[in-house]
Amino acid sequence: MSFQSNKINAETVLPFPGRARTAAAKPSIAEPSTAKSLLPVLIILHQETSAPGRVGNALRALGHRLDIRRPRFGDSLPETLDGHAGAVIFGGPMSANDPDDFVRQEIDWIAVPLREQRPFLGICLGAQMLAMQLGARVAPHPEGRAQIGYYPIRPTPAGLEICPDWPDHVYHWHREGFELPSGAELLAEGSDFPVEAFRLDHCFGLQFHPDVTYAMMHRWTTRGHARLELPGARARHHHFADRAVHDATERAWLKQFIDGWLARVPLSVMSEAAE
């Protein structure tokens, strides 16, 4: 999820069309009992109850361990991704514009995968952090509209080249968006928030949430029920009705995308962790 904070002024609006850490709060690696030969994937989460959802499931299915860290609660981030196959920054209720130290730390840290040409994926807030690291502005819709629920998405020719079978609707939970960073490739576009997905080299940003499981949707629509009253948001029952229609396609797309995303790292590199 990604919501902007209340720190909004006229200059921040984009012209869109239309815990000190306790001893128990250490970085954790969720390791399956199967293949241990591949490098882990760095997972960056923003709340104590957050989970990597379907993205984590897809990575585990490929044989990757998950190195889960929460900088918000004091976890450190690696100085290099030499020990990781890639990194994913997920969503959260904070804004990429917030002044909190961990927000600034994560945005600055994205320079590591950019510099090292390693696979990086930003989802919602993570995509907004990537856009900001690349110099693009992140801001709310000028009319205060939100996307919470399923909304149409249109892949560009570049997006179809990356992944041919895009869903026509994807799940969102945000009220901020971002400009296309300079030099980046637009992969998918929308209406209220034009930039839905983009890529720069090995780094990808997705404004939407292919990571959301059925259980996560229940939690978000229950704990975040007040957000469903925002302009443009879908009523709770539409989330589940639309999921029945669109989820199978979005799930298949995610598997295809994750396979291709990590295929950018040579297998010989990903297999060095156990040596």
ABEGO torsion letter per residue (X at the ends): XBBBBABBBAAABBBBBXXBBBAABBBBBBBBABBAABBBBBBBBABAABBAEAAAAAAAAAGBBBBBBBAAAGBBBBABAAABAEBBBBBEABBAABABAAAAAAAAAAAAAAAAGBBBBBBEAAAAAAAAAAGBBBBBBAAGBBBBEBBBBBBBAAAAAABABBBABBBBBBABBBBBBBGBBBABBBBABABABBBBEABBBBABBAABBAAAAAAAAAAAAAAAABBGBBBAAAAAAAAAAAAAAAAAAAAAAAAAAAAABBAAAAAAAAX
